[in-house]
Amino acid sequence: MARNIKEVMPDFIELKEAMALSREQNRDNHRHFINPDLVNLMGLLNFDKSFVRAAGTTIWDRENNEYLDFLGGYGALNLGHNHPEIEAAVEAVKELPNLIQAAPNPIAGALARNLALFTPGELQYSFFGNSGAEAVEGALKLARAATGRTKIISCEGSFHGKSFGALSVTGREKYRKPFAPLLPDVVFIPFGDAQALENILSANAAAAFIVEPIQGEGGIIVPPAGYLKEVRDICTKYHTLLIVDEIQTGFGRTGKLFACELAGIAPDILCLSKSFGGGIMPLAAYTTTEKIWKKAYGSTEKATLHTSTFGGNTRAAAAGIATLSVLFRDDLARQAAEKGEYLLGKLRQLQAKYPFLKEVRGQGLIIGMEFAQPEKGLLNKLTGGAVGKLAGEYLGAMVAGELLNNHQIITAYTLNNPNVIRLEPPLTVTYEQLDKLLAALDVICAKNKSFGDMVIASSKTILGSLVKK
């Protein structure tokens, strides 16, 4: 006899009920069952609205107010929200086994073959997972297994994920320190400094150097011209594998399908995720050459050393195939290049107009805006350094709050540099939507000529709560 769960557990929330939860009910669930301090922080900034519908670059709240999404899932929504062709691809395979452990999955095999057509150089063999951190974990294991070495070199200010191995090569102490000791034999060097890499490798053999073509969470940091070509040559010289983390920059974001193509190089291992699943399914991969793969896993004994239960499942792989097809057909990398050039040009005009906007940098449609810190004067002394702390940790959040609450535009600051607002809209964003963002920023910069003005513009609740910390 069928049992009614609500009769036994009256507090159980059915799916239809979950979709209709009020804003306060949603807050309450997060406070008691997920992360209370995070939801409280989001509440201070009014970042806990109830969004109920999304399409393309637009999201609607429960009151049917429209918002433009310029955060884009931290680069996971290159195709926008709920792209119909990605949803159709997932729907098309709904009757196939989603998890096939006793046989090779034909949809995953097709996706791997297709991916090899797009990736640069001789990259051919792919391992599928579910998140960027998982792709990095697999890449690090592959490098050690293929080379027989242990040392990994990464960059200061980098971000490669928060799982144990990925965190070990992430270059911000705030995220690393609570979990120490992490993986041994990891060395950090300045990003953009090829000579620093040469100095280490000339003295000590290493398994791999892992690097982002553009540091995303570091504050959208673009390296000096020629940097990636130099590190490619240095890694080749010292037989060190070059891992390029394109989890955030891949799939057209920078104006090329992969950002490493802008430098004319091919890595030994390429890490991919975020928009790979078309914004619908979680999908990640690391991909490498036949030679490296076979050194690490080239025997029946080694073939099962690295596996993932949900990696390469049918629905995720179908979404990946459709994503590659849409990216190619609509030439979204070219669109990102053209729209990015337009947006960067207009933002630099605002920068020249307003000192509050300190710097604009980026490539394609991954753009960072850094806002000016206040001078540490009398007010900072009177507050025991609280103003300086407030500016250093929450200035970007205040600007993002202004954009959200007064202009209905969703953005966020970068994790390793909270003074930087990131702009990563879907590559399908329109010029009209870009102009709405520019108009909003013009208004914000015009009325916030200094940090003090920004604090006043932000809510008293934010100021009162954060100064106490």
Secondary structure, DSSP 8 states (H G I E B T S, - for coil): ----HHHH-TT---HHHHHT--HHHHHHHHHHHT-HHHHHHHHHTT----EEEEEBTEEEETT--EEEESSHHHHT-TT-BT-HHHHHHHHHTTTS-S--SSS--HHHHHHHHHHHHHSSTT--EEEEESSHHHHHHHHHHHHHHHHS---EEEETT----SSHHHHHT---HHHHGGG-S-SSSEEEE-TT-HHHHHHHHHHS--SEEEE-SSBTTTTSB---TTHHHHHHHHHHHTT-EEEEE-TTTTTTTTSSSSGGGGGT---SEEEE-GGGGTTTS--EEEEE-HHHHHHHH-STTTTTSS--SSTT-HHHHHHHHHHHHHHHHTTHHHHHHHHHHHHHHHHHHHHHH-TTEEEEEEETTEEEEEE------HHHHHTTTHHHHHHHHHHHHHHHHHHHHHH-EE-EEETTEEEEEEE---TT--HHHHHHHHHHHHHHHHH-SSHHHHHHHS-HHHHHHHHT-
